[in-house]
Amino acid sequence: MERKNKTTTFDEIVLYILPLLKNGTTPENQTILTVLEDITERIGEDSWRLKGEGQLSLF
């Protein structure tokens, strides 16, 4: 979504990352939200966009 210059909702993020998780471990929504708050900024009520430095902290 970053390349398309669009924001995404929490539900879209969860639906995208759950199949990528290993060993069938499903984190709680609060855990996902905590990570999102570290690397993204909230836009409005339920939209998210990567912070300028957010992607760098992933690697």
Biopython code that builds the backbone (N, CA, C, O; Angstrom):
import numpy as np
from Bio.PDB.StructureBuilder import StructureBuilder

atoms = [
    (1, "MET", "N", (0.823, -1.183, 0.000)),
    (1, "MET", "CA", (0.000, 0.000, 0.000)),
    (1, "MET", "C", (0.871, 1.253, 0.000)),
    (1, "MET", "O", (0.477, 2.300, -0.513)),
    (2, "GLU", "N", (2.055, 1.127, 0.581)),
    (2, "GLU", "CA", (2.972, 2.268, 0.615)),
    (2, "GLU", "C", (3.335, 2.700, -0.800)),
    (2, "GLU", "O", (3.369, 3.894, -1.099)),
    (3, "ARG", "N", (3.605, 1.738, -1.665)),
    (3, "ARG", "CA", (3.954, 2.059, -3.051)),
    (3, "ARG", "C", (2.799, 2.733, -3.781)),
    (3, "ARG", "O", (3.019, 3.562, -4.665)),
    (4, "LYS", "N", (1.571, 2.381, -3.414)),
    (4, "LYS", "CA", (0.393, 2.971, -4.040)),
    (4, "LYS", "C", (-0.007, 4.281, -3.365)),
    (4, "LYS", "O", (-0.976, 4.924, -3.768)),
    (5, "ASN", "N", (0.752, 4.675, -2.326)),
    (5, "ASN", "CA", (0.481, 5.895, -1.566)),
    (5, "ASN", "C", (-0.924, 5.874, -0.965)),
    (5, "ASN", "O", (-1.640, 6.875, -0.989)),
    (6, "LYS", "N", (-1.306, 4.703, -0.421)),
    (6, "LYS", "CA", (-2.615, 4.533, 0.197)),
    (6, "LYS", "C", (-2.441, 4.076, 1.640)),
    (6, "LYS", "O", (-1.391, 3.562, 2.025)),
    (7, "THR", "N", (-3.483, 4.274, 2.419)),
    (7, "THR", "CA", (-3.486, 3.760, 3.784)),
    (7, "THR", "C", (-4.219, 2.420, 3.793)),
    (7, "THR", "O", (-4.889, 2.060, 2.825)),
    (8, "THR", "N", (-4.085, 1.700, 4.881)),
    (8, "THR", "CA", (-4.742, 0.401, 5.011)),
    (8, "THR", "C", (-5.397, 0.298, 6.375)),
    (8, "THR", "O", (-5.001, 1.000, 7.305)),
    (9, "THR", "N", (-6.378, -0.555, 6.506)),
    (9, "THR", "CA", (-7.063, -0.721, 7.784)),
    (9, "THR", "C", (-6.402, -1.828, 8.596)),
    (9, "THR", "O", (-5.636, -2.635, 8.069)),
    (10, "PHE", "N", (-6.713, -1.848, 9.875)),
    (10, "PHE", "CA", (-6.183, -2.879, 10.766)),
    (10, "PHE", "C", (-6.603, -4.265, 10.293)),
    (10, "PHE", "O", (-5.793, -5.192, 10.288)),
    (11, "ASP", "N", (-7.853, -4.409, 9.901)),
    (11, "ASP", "CA", (-8.342, -5.710, 9.437)),
    (11, "ASP", "C", (-7.601, -6.186, 8.192)),
    (11, "ASP", "O", (-7.304, -7.374, 8.068)),
    (12, "GLU", "N", (-7.299, -5.279, 7.272)),
    (12, "GLU", "CA", (-6.549, -5.657, 6.070)),
    (12, "GLU", "C", (-5.143, -6.119, 6.426)),
    (12, "GLU", "O", (-4.624, -7.066, 5.835)),
    (13, "ILE", "N", (-4.535, -5.451, 7.389)),
    (13, "ILE", "CA", (-3.188, -5.829, 7.819)),
    (13, "ILE", "C", (-3.206, -7.218, 8.447)),
    (13, "ILE", "O", (-2.360, -8.055, 8.130)),
    (14, "VAL", "N", (-4.164, -7.466, 9.332)),
    (14, "VAL", "CA", (-4.265, -8.764, 9.993)),
    (14, "VAL", "C", (-4.510, -9.869, 8.966)),
    (14, "VAL", "O", (-3.873, -10.921, 9.025)),
    (15, "LEU", "N", (-5.423, -9.642, 8.030)),
    (15, "LEU", "CA", (-5.705, -10.650, 7.006)),
    (15, "LEU", "C", (-4.479, -10.950, 6.144)),
    (15, "LEU", "O", (-4.325, -12.071, 5.660)),
    (16, "TYR", "N", (-3.619, -9.971, 5.951)),
    (16, "TYR", "CA", (-2.417, -10.177, 5.150)),
    (16, "TYR", "C", (-1.336, -10.932, 5.917)),
    (16, "TYR", "O", (-0.687, -11.813, 5.354)),
    (17, "ILE", "N", (-1.135, -10.604, 7.184)),
    (17, "ILE", "CA", (0.001, -11.201, 7.901)),
    (17, "ILE", "C", (-0.280, -12.568, 8.501)),
    (17, "ILE", "O", (0.655, -13.351, 8.668)),
    (18, "LEU", "N", (-1.522, -12.891, 8.832)),
    (18, "LEU", "CA", (-1.801, -14.181, 9.474)),
    (18, "LEU", "C", (-1.321, -15.384, 8.664)),
    (18, "LEU", "O", (-0.743, -16.298, 9.253)),
    (19, "PRO", "N", (-1.528, -15.436, 7.349)),
    (19, "PRO", "CA", (-1.019, -16.596, 6.602)),
    (19, "PRO", "C", (0.507, -16.678, 6.561)),
    (19, "PRO", "O", (1.056, -17.737, 6.258)),
    (20, "LEU", "N", (1.192, -15.588, 6.857)),
    (20, "LEU", "CA", (2.656, -15.562, 6.811)),
    (20, "LEU", "C", (3.299, -16.073, 8.102)),
    (20, "LEU", "O", (4.502, -16.331, 8.134)),
    (21, "LEU", "N", (2.514, -16.218, 9.155)),
    (21, "LEU", "CA", (3.054, -16.640, 10.446)),
    (21, "LEU", "C", (3.385, -18.122, 10.449)),
    (21, "LEU", "O", (2.705, -18.922, 9.807)),
    (22, "LYS", "N", (4.416, -18.475, 11.163)),
    (22, "LYS", "CA", (4.899, -19.859, 11.231)),
    (22, "LYS", "C", (4.308, -20.594, 12.430)),
    (22, "LYS", "O", (3.882, -19.967, 13.399)),
    (23, "ASN", "N", (4.284, -21.904, 12.363)),
    (23, "ASN", "CA", (3.910, -22.794, 13.462)),
    (23, "ASN", "C", (2.494, -22.601, 13.975)),
    (23, "ASN", "O", (2.194, -23.004, 15.099)),
    (24, "GLY", "N", (1.631, -22.009, 13.201)),
    (24, "GLY", "CA", (0.240, -21.867, 13.598)),
    (24, "GLY", "C", (0.015, -20.952, 14.788)),
    (24, "GLY", "O", (-1.068, -20.960, 15.374)),
    (25, "THR", "N", (1.016, -20.166, 15.156)),
    (25, "THR", "CA", (0.887, -19.252, 16.280)),
    (25, "THR", "C", (0.138, -18.002, 15.819)),
    (25, "THR", "O", (0.559, -17.329, 14.878)),
    (26, "THR", "N", (-0.956, -17.705, 16.478)),
    (26, "THR", "CA", (-1.741, -16.528, 16.143)),
    (26, "THR", "C", (-1.624, -15.514, 17.274)),
    (26, "THR", "O", (-2.095, -15.767, 18.383)),
    (27, "PRO", "N", (-1.002, -14.374, 17.004)),
    (27, "PRO", "CA", (-0.882, -13.360, 18.061)),
    (27, "PRO", "C", (-2.227, -12.697, 18.323)),
    (27, "PRO", "O", (-3.112, -12.697, 17.467)),
    (28, "GLU", "N", (-2.364, -12.142, 19.497)),
    (28, "GLU", "CA", (-3.566, -11.400, 19.830)),
    (28, "GLU", "C", (-3.571, -10.083, 19.060)),
    (28, "GLU", "O", (-2.519, -9.578, 18.669)),
    (29, "ASN", "N", (-4.749, -9.542, 18.849)),
    (29, "ASN", "CA", (-4.853, -8.263, 18.143)),
    (29, "ASN", "C", (-4.060, -7.171, 18.851)),
    (29, "ASN", "O", (-3.497, -6.293, 18.196)),
    (30, "GLN", "N", (-4.009, -7.214, 20.169)),
    (30, "GLN", "CA", (-3.266, -6.191, 20.913)),
    (30, "GLN", "C", (-1.774, -6.263, 20.608)),
    (30, "GLN", "O", (-1.107, -5.230, 20.552)),
    (31, "THR", "N", (-1.245, -7.460, 20.411)),
    (31, "THR", "CA", (0.162, -7.619, 20.063)),
    (31, "THR", "C", (0.442, -7.013, 18.695)),
    (31, "THR", "O", (1.438, -6.312, 18.516)),
    (32, "ILE", "N", (-0.421, -7.277, 17.742)),
    (32, "ILE", "CA", (-0.278, -6.703, 16.400)),
    (32, "ILE", "C", (-0.390, -5.187, 16.471)),
    (32, "ILE", "O", (0.367, -4.476, 15.809)),
    (33, "LEU", "N", (-1.320, -4.694, 17.262)),
    (33, "LEU", "CA", (-1.516, -3.258, 17.402)),
    (33, "LEU", "C", (-0.283, -2.581, 17.985)),
    (33, "LEU", "O", (0.077, -1.480, 17.567)),
    (34, "THR", "N", (0.368, -3.232, 18.948)),
    (34, "THR", "CA", (1.576, -2.681, 19.556)),
    (34, "THR", "C", (2.689, -2.533, 18.516)),
    (34, "THR", "O", (3.375, -1.512, 18.477)),
    (35, "VAL", "N", (2.864, -3.542, 17.687)),
    (35, "VAL", "CA", (3.883, -3.477, 16.634)),
    (35, "VAL", "C", (3.518, -2.395, 15.622)),
    (35, "VAL", "O", (4.383, -1.635, 15.187)),
    (36, "LEU", "N", (2.256, -2.322, 15.250)),
    (36, "LEU", "CA", (1.816, -1.293, 14.312)),
    (36, "LEU", "C", (2.116, 0.109, 14.826)),
    (36, "LEU", "O", (2.546, 0.974, 14.063)),
    (37, "GLU", "N", (1.892, 0.334, 16.104)),
    (37, "GLU", "CA", (2.144, 1.654, 16.671)),
    (37, "GLU", "C", (3.622, 2.010, 16.649)),
    (37, "GLU", "O", (3.970, 3.190, 16.644)),
    (38, "ASP", "N", (4.496, 1.012, 16.638)),
    (38, "ASP", "CA", (5.937, 1.258, 16.573)),
    (38, "ASP", "C", (6.395, 1.656, 15.175)),
    (38, "ASP", "O", (7.271, 2.508, 15.031)),
    (39, "ILE", "N", (5.808, 1.046, 14.142)),
    (39, "ILE", "CA", (6.344, 1.247, 12.790)),
    (39, "ILE", "C", (5.424, 2.044, 11.868)),
    (39, "ILE", "O", (5.802, 2.371, 10.743)),
    (40, "THR", "N", (4.215, 2.357, 12.344)),
    (40, "THR", "CA", (3.281, 3.101, 11.505)),
    (40, "THR", "C", (2.718, 4.288, 12.258)),
    (40, "THR", "O", (2.945, 4.454, 13.456)),
    (41, "GLU", "N", (1.978, 5.112, 11.530)),
    (41, "GLU", "CA", (1.237, 6.185, 12.164)),
    (41, "GLU", "C", (-0.235, 6.009, 11.832)),
    (41, "GLU", "O", (-0.591, 5.643, 10.712)),
    (42, "ARG", "N", (-1.077, 6.271, 12.806)),
    (42, "ARG", "CA", (-2.518, 6.118, 12.619)),
    (42, "ARG", "C", (-3.051, 7.339, 11.870)),
    (42, "ARG", "O", (-2.749, 8.481, 12.215)),
    (43, "ILE", "N", (-3.839, 7.072, 10.854)),
    (43, "ILE", "CA", (-4.473, 8.114, 10.066)),
    (43, "ILE", "C", (-5.976, 7.960, 10.259)),
    (43, "ILE", "O", (-6.566, 6.989, 9.786)),
    (44, "GLY", "N", (-6.590, 8.898, 10.943)),
    (44, "GLY", "CA", (-8.022, 8.792, 11.185)),
    (44, "GLY", "C", (-8.334, 7.732, 12.219)),
    (44, "GLY", "O", (-7.523, 7.454, 13.101)),
    (45, "GLU", "N", (-9.515, 7.140, 12.107)),
    (45, "GLU", "CA", (-9.993, 6.174, 13.090)),
    (45, "GLU", "C", (-9.327, 4.798, 12.960)),
    (45, "GLU", "O", (-8.908, 4.218, 13.961)),
    (46, "ASP", "N", (-9.227, 4.271, 11.721)),
    (46, "ASP", "CA", (-8.706, 2.907, 11.552)),
    (46, "ASP", "C", (-7.877, 2.757, 10.287)),
    (46, "ASP", "O", (-7.969, 1.738, 9.602)),
    (47, "SER", "N", (-7.073, 3.754, 9.973)),
    (47, "SER", "CA", (-6.180, 3.660, 8.819)),
    (47, "SER", "C", (-4.753, 3.820, 9.305)),
    (47, "SER", "O", (-4.493, 4.527, 10.279)),
    (48, "TRP", "N", (-3.831, 3.162, 8.622)),
    (48, "TRP", "CA", (-2.429, 3.144, 9.028)),
    (48, "TRP", "C", (-1.537, 3.391, 7.825)),
    (48, "TRP", "O", (-1.870, 3.009, 6.703)),
    (49, "ARG", "N", (-0.383, 4.044, 8.070)),
    (49, "ARG", "CA", (0.611, 4.285, 7.038)),
    (49, "ARG", "C", (1.994, 4.161, 7.681)),
    (49, "ARG", "O", (2.202, 4.608, 8.809)),
    (50, "LEU", "N", (2.934, 3.555, 6.960)),
    (50, "LEU", "CA", (4.292, 3.412, 7.490)),
    (50, "LEU", "C", (4.886, 4.767, 7.812)),
    (50, "LEU", "O", (4.717, 5.730, 7.064)),
    (51, "LYS", "N", (5.590, 4.830, 8.944)),
    (51, "LYS", "CA", (6.344, 6.040, 9.268)),
    (51, "LYS", "C", (7.499, 6.134, 8.294)),
    (51, "LYS", "O", (7.878, 5.136, 7.681)),
    (52, "GLY", "N", (8.056, 7.302, 8.146)),
    (52, "GLY", "CA", (9.200, 7.474, 7.242)),
    (52, "GLY", "C", (10.345, 6.553, 7.585)),
    (52, "GLY", "O", (10.976, 5.986, 6.693)),
    (53, "GLU", "N", (10.627, 6.392, 8.889)),
    (53, "GLU", "CA", (11.701, 5.503, 9.320)),
    (53, "GLU", "C", (11.193, 4.135, 9.708)),
    (53, "GLU", "O", (11.989, 3.281, 10.099)),
    (54, "GLY", "N", (9.887, 3.890, 9.614)),
    (54, "GLY", "CA", (9.286, 2.640, 10.055)),
    (54, "GLY", "C", (9.825, 1.410, 9.347)),
    (54, "GLY", "O", (10.085, 0.389, 9.984)),
    (55, "GLN", "N", (9.991, 1.500, 8.059)),
    (55, "GLN", "CA", (10.472, 0.347, 7.308)),
    (55, "GLN", "C", (11.912, 0.021, 7.650)),
    (55, "GLN", "O", (12.286, -1.151, 7.648)),
    (56, "LEU", "N", (12.718, 1.005, 7.939)),
    (56, "LEU", "CA", (14.110, 0.757, 8.297)),
    (56, "LEU", "C", (14.225, -0.019, 9.591)),
    (56, "LEU", "O", (15.133, -0.836, 9.747)),
    (57, "SER", "N", (13.303, 0.228, 10.534)),
    (57, "SER", "CA", (13.397, -0.478, 11.801)),
    (57, "SER", "C", (13.008, -1.948, 11.689)),
    (57, "SER", "O", (13.275, -2.727, 12.604)),
    (58, "LEU", "N", (12.382, -2.338, 10.578)),
    (58, "LEU", "CA", (12.040, -3.739, 10.385)),
    (58, "LEU", "C", (13.265, -4.578, 10.085)),
    (58, "LEU", "O", (13.274, -5.781, 10.348)),
    (59, "PHE", "N", (14.288, -3.965, 9.544)),
    (59, "PHE", "CA", (15.480, -4.697, 9.148)),
    (59, "PHE", "C", (16.622, -4.198, 9.960)),
    (59, "PHE", "O", (17.747, -4.672, 9.800)),
]
sb = StructureBuilder()
sb.init_structure("model")
sb.init_model(0)
sb.init_chain("A")
sb.init_seg("    ")
for serial, (resi, resn, name, xyz) in enumerate(atoms, 1):
    if name == "N":
        sb.init_residue(resn, " ", resi, " ")
    sb.init_atom(name, np.array(xyz, "f"), 0.0, 1.0, " ", f" {name:<3s}", serial, name[0])
structure = sb.get_structure()
